[in-house]
Amino acid sequence: MEEIIASEPESEGGGLVSLEHRLPQLTQCLMDLPELKSICSVNEVMICDSLEKIWVLNCPKLKRMPLNPPELDNVRSSAAPALRIYIKPKEWWESVEWHHPDSKSLWSPS
């Protein structure tokens, strides 16, 4: 599998439209996909306010995490869980591009 959420690019007035994929009940995500290149397109983001854990294992071709953490939008509720990210290999953490530039600073890899 090369892409998890595949969609056709839409244009509005000749430009690309940014898409949000809302997954309100997703709590855990496991990726052990050596051919995975993207979760969703470059102009798209995943909104997963209930996400608690992500395991990124053996995904050397994955170069972008399209997560938009609620902490960055100042909408984090006390009911929302803290996200934990488990990675392997550790070098992946340094090379991945995040949707929001401050996302990486919110979490530390395990």
Backbone as CSV, one residue per row, in Angstrom:
resi,resn,N_x,N_y,N_z,CA_x,CA_y,CA_z,C_x,C_y,C_z
1,MET,0.851,-1.175,0.000,0.000,0.000,0.000,0.894,1.234,0.000
2,GLU,0.600,2.178,-0.900,1.412,3.387,-0.996,0.744,4.602,-0.364
3,GLU,-0.599,4.633,-0.319,-1.318,5.766,0.251,-2.557,5.248,0.973
4,ILE,-2.842,5.796,2.172,-3.978,5.314,2.951,-5.270,5.996,2.525
5,ILE,-5.292,7.323,2.452,-6.483,8.066,2.041,-6.182,8.675,0.678
6,ALA,-6.722,8.072,-0.362,-6.494,8.562,-1.713,-7.705,9.377,-2.151
7,SER,-7.448,10.533,-2.732,-8.540,11.363,-3.236,-8.076,12.089,-4.481
8,GLU,-9.039,12.432,-5.310,-8.740,13.178,-6.524,-8.536,14.644,-6.163
9,PRO,-7.525,15.287,-6.705,-7.331,16.716,-6.415,-8.485,17.535,-6.980
10,GLU,-8.981,18.453,-6.157,-10.040,19.349,-6.591,-9.435,20.715,-6.813
11,SER,-10.017,21.454,-7.716,-9.528,22.807,-7.926,-10.689,23.781,-7.853
12,GLU,-10.391,24.944,-7.343,-11.376,26.009,-7.234,-10.715,27.261,-7.782
13,GLY,-11.135,27.664,-8.938,-10.513,28.829,-9.554,-9.076,28.568,-9.971
14,GLY,-8.746,27.330,-10.280,-7.412,26.995,-10.742,-6.435,26.603,-9.649
15,GLY,-6.795,26.799,-8.368,-5.899,26.437,-7.269,-6.347,25.165,-6.581
16,LEU,-5.482,24.593,-5.776,-5.830,23.387,-5.038,-6.616,23.728,-3.781
17,VAL,-7.542,22.871,-3.445,-8.345,23.047,-2.240,-7.776,22.145,-1.159
18,SER,-7.572,22.687,0.017,-7.077,21.894,1.131,-8.230,21.088,1.715
19,LEU,-8.019,19.797,1.917,-9.059,18.917,2.443,-8.727,18.473,3.852
20,GLU,-9.748,18.348,4.678,-9.598,17.798,6.021,-10.352,16.484,6.086
21,HIS,-9.702,15.465,6.607,-10.333,14.169,6.821,-10.570,14.036,8.316
22,ARG,-11.817,14.037,8.730,-12.163,13.949,10.149,-12.430,12.501,10.518
23,LEU,-11.678,12.029,11.498,-11.822,10.666,12.013,-12.036,10.766,13.519
24,PRO,-13.236,11.161,13.961,-13.461,11.490,15.378,-13.402,10.313,16.338
25,GLN,-13.525,9.077,15.844,-13.514,7.940,16.757,-12.244,7.108,16.677
26,LEU,-11.295,7.526,15.857,-10.029,6.803,15.741,-9.201,7.038,17.000
27,THR,-8.833,5.952,17.692,-8.046,6.094,18.918,-6.626,5.555,18.772
28,GLN,-6.427,4.567,17.880,-5.097,3.995,17.698,-4.860,3.734,16.223
29,CYS,-3.615,3.836,15.824,-3.251,3.638,14.431,-1.925,2.881,14.376
30,LEU,-1.883,1.797,13.623,-0.672,1.001,13.467,-0.276,0.996,12.001
31,MET,0.949,1.388,11.732,1.448,1.372,10.362,2.713,0.541,10.309
32,ASP,2.616,-0.604,9.694,3.769,-1.457,9.427,3.706,-1.750,7.934
33,LEU,3.980,-0.702,7.154,3.808,-0.763,5.711,5.076,-0.264,5.020
34,PRO,5.949,-1.159,4.618,7.230,-0.739,4.043,7.109,0.050,2.740
35,GLU,5.997,-0.050,2.022,5.831,0.685,0.768,4.990,1.953,0.927
36,LEU,4.549,2.263,2.144,3.715,3.430,2.377,4.496,4.712,2.108
37,LYS,3.969,5.557,1.205,4.618,6.817,0.873,3.883,8.004,1.482
38,SER,2.562,7.891,1.634,1.802,8.994,2.215,0.524,8.475,2.867
39,ILE,0.078,9.224,3.867,-1.191,8.908,4.513,-2.309,9.548,3.703
40,CYS,-2.106,10.785,3.295,-3.009,11.474,2.384,-2.203,12.494,1.602
41,SER,-2.821,13.110,0.610,-2.118,14.038,-0.284,-1.516,15.223,0.465
42,VAL,-0.603,15.906,-0.193,0.140,17.008,0.412,-0.774,18.122,0.916
43,ASN,-1.853,18.405,0.213,-2.733,19.501,0.607,-3.877,19.033,1.512
44,GLU,-3.722,17.873,2.138,-4.754,17.312,2.995,-4.215,17.082,4.401
45,VAL,-5.131,17.063,5.367,-4.758,16.878,6.764,-5.780,15.960,7.437
46,MET,-5.331,15.199,8.442,-6.223,14.342,9.223,-6.521,15.008,10.565
47,ILE,-7.792,15.086,10.896,-8.223,15.606,12.189,-8.681,14.403,13.002
48,CYS,-7.923,14.042,14.024,-8.205,12.860,14.848,-8.115,13.266,16.313
49,ASP,-9.122,13.972,16.789,-9.086,14.486,18.158,-9.058,13.388,19.220
50,SER,-9.505,12.180,18.872,-9.542,11.092,19.849,-8.307,10.197,19.778
51,LEU,-7.379,10.496,18.873,-6.208,9.649,18.679,-5.330,9.624,19.928
52,GLU,-5.046,8.419,20.412,-4.234,8.230,21.618,-2.834,7.717,21.304
53,LYS,-2.742,6.798,20.340,-1.453,6.167,20.042,-1.295,5.963,18.544
54,ILE,-0.071,6.165,18.097,0.305,5.846,16.716,1.572,5.010,16.784
55,TRP,1.573,3.908,16.081,2.775,3.104,15.924,3.200,3.243,14.476
56,VAL,4.381,3.781,14.247,4.944,3.899,12.906,6.160,2.979,12.885
57,LEU,5.958,1.792,12.352,6.991,0.767,12.337,7.250,0.345,10.902
58,ASN,8.497,0.368,10.516,8.864,-0.139,9.203,8.137,0.595,8.076
59,CYS,8.176,1.914,8.105,7.599,2.752,7.046,8.677,3.709,6.522
60,PRO,9.741,3.192,5.940,10.866,4.044,5.558,10.548,5.053,4.461
61,LYS,9.512,4.815,3.674,9.176,5.725,2.574,8.180,6.800,2.986
62,LEU,7.634,6.705,4.179,6.686,7.706,4.672,7.465,8.949,5.074
63,LYS,7.193,10.063,4.421,7.978,11.280,4.643,7.169,12.426,5.242
64,ARG,5.854,12.242,5.444,5.015,13.341,5.924,3.923,12.815,6.843
65,MET,3.739,13.483,7.989,2.646,13.160,8.915,1.615,14.284,8.822
66,PRO,0.441,13.999,8.292,-0.551,15.038,8.067,-1.491,15.259,9.248
67,LEU,-0.986,15.155,10.457,-1.834,15.330,11.635,-1.919,16.798,12.019
68,ASN,-3.104,17.223,12.395,-3.300,18.579,12.895,-3.722,18.448,14.348
69,PRO,-2.792,18.546,15.287,-3.128,18.349,16.692,-4.001,19.475,17.225
70,PRO,-5.019,19.140,18.023,-5.901,20.181,18.555,-5.175,21.194,19.422
71,GLU,-4.037,20.837,20.018,-3.279,21.768,20.856,-2.866,23.012,20.069
72,LEU,-2.629,22.846,18.782,-2.167,23.968,17.971,-3.309,24.897,17.575
73,ASP,-4.540,24.412,17.688,-5.705,25.233,17.377,-6.346,25.794,18.642
74,ASN,-5.715,25.563,19.798,-6.243,26.010,21.091,-7.656,25.500,21.353
75,VAL,-7.919,24.266,20.924,-9.242,23.684,21.145,-9.156,22.379,21.923
76,ARG,-8.028,22.110,22.520,-7.863,20.852,23.248,-8.793,20.812,24.448
77,SER,-9.632,19.800,24.494,-10.543,19.654,25.627,-9.905,18.750,26.656
78,SER,-10.374,18.831,27.884,-9.807,17.990,28.937,-10.130,16.528,28.693
79,ALA,-11.154,16.249,27.887,-11.525,14.864,27.589,-10.657,14.262,26.493
80,ALA,-9.980,15.100,25.716,-9.154,14.598,24.621,-7.888,13.948,25.182
81,PRO,-7.537,12.759,24.674,-6.359,12.052,25.189,-5.054,12.668,24.696
82,ALA,-3.993,12.416,25.431,-2.652,12.832,25.018,-2.141,11.806,24.006
83,LEU,-1.578,12.281,22.929,-1.102,11.399,21.872,0.288,10.877,22.189
84,ARG,0.478,9.584,22.000,1.790,8.947,22.132,2.166,8.370,20.777
85,ILE,3.408,8.594,20.389,3.893,8.111,19.101,5.033,7.139,19.345
86,TYR,4.887,5.935,18.801,5.909,4.901,18.902,6.483,4.709,17.504
87,ILE,7.800,4.799,17.390,8.426,4.716,16.071,9.560,3.701,16.046
88,LYS,9.815,3.210,14.841,10.954,2.339,14.602,11.207,2.353,13.102
89,PRO,12.374,2.715,12.674,13.570,3.087,13.417,13.508,4.540,13.898
90,LYS,14.311,4.839,14.863,14.305,6.159,15.482,14.714,7.266,14.499
91,GLU,15.527,6.943,13.516,15.973,7.933,12.532,14.803,8.522,11.746
92,TRP,13.707,7.771,11.632,12.537,8.258,10.901,12.030,9.563,11.504
93,TRP,12.065,9.672,12.826,11.554,10.854,13.522,12.223,12.142,13.038
94,GLU,13.524,12.083,12.794,14.264,13.265,12.356,13.996,13.625,10.904
95,SER,13.602,12.665,10.090,13.446,12.923,8.664,12.018,13.255,8.239
96,VAL,11.027,12.985,9.070,9.629,13.169,8.662,9.228,14.645,8.665
97,GLU,8.377,15.017,7.721,7.836,16.381,7.613,6.437,16.372,8.236
98,TRP,6.151,17.351,9.083,4.858,17.432,9.761,3.971,18.456,9.076
99,HIS,2.656,18.233,9.107,1.710,19.158,8.482,1.850,20.558,9.070
100,HIS,1.890,20.631,10.365,2.054,21.915,11.049,3.485,21.956,11.575
101,PRO,4.218,23.048,11.362,5.638,23.079,11.762,5.879,22.883,13.262
102,ASP,4.897,23.169,14.108,5.077,23.007,15.550,4.638,21.643,16.073
103,SER,4.089,20.788,15.200,3.609,19.481,15.640,4.688,18.634,16.298
104,LYS,5.840,18.577,15.679,6.920,17.729,16.174,7.332,18.089,17.590
105,SER,7.270,19.387,17.928,7.688,19.826,19.255,6.704,19.417,20.346
106,LEU,5.487,19.053,19.984,4.482,18.657,20.968,4.695,17.245,21.499
107,TRP,5.328,16.407,20.702,5.475,15.007,21.083,6.924,14.593,21.069
108,SER,7.213,13.582,21.833,8.534,12.961,21.753,8.329,11.497,21.402
109,PRO,9.183,10.954,20.583,9.003,9.576,20.143,9.365,8.585,21.240
110,SER,8.721,7.445,21.192,9.050,6.340,22.106,9.626,5.207,21.306
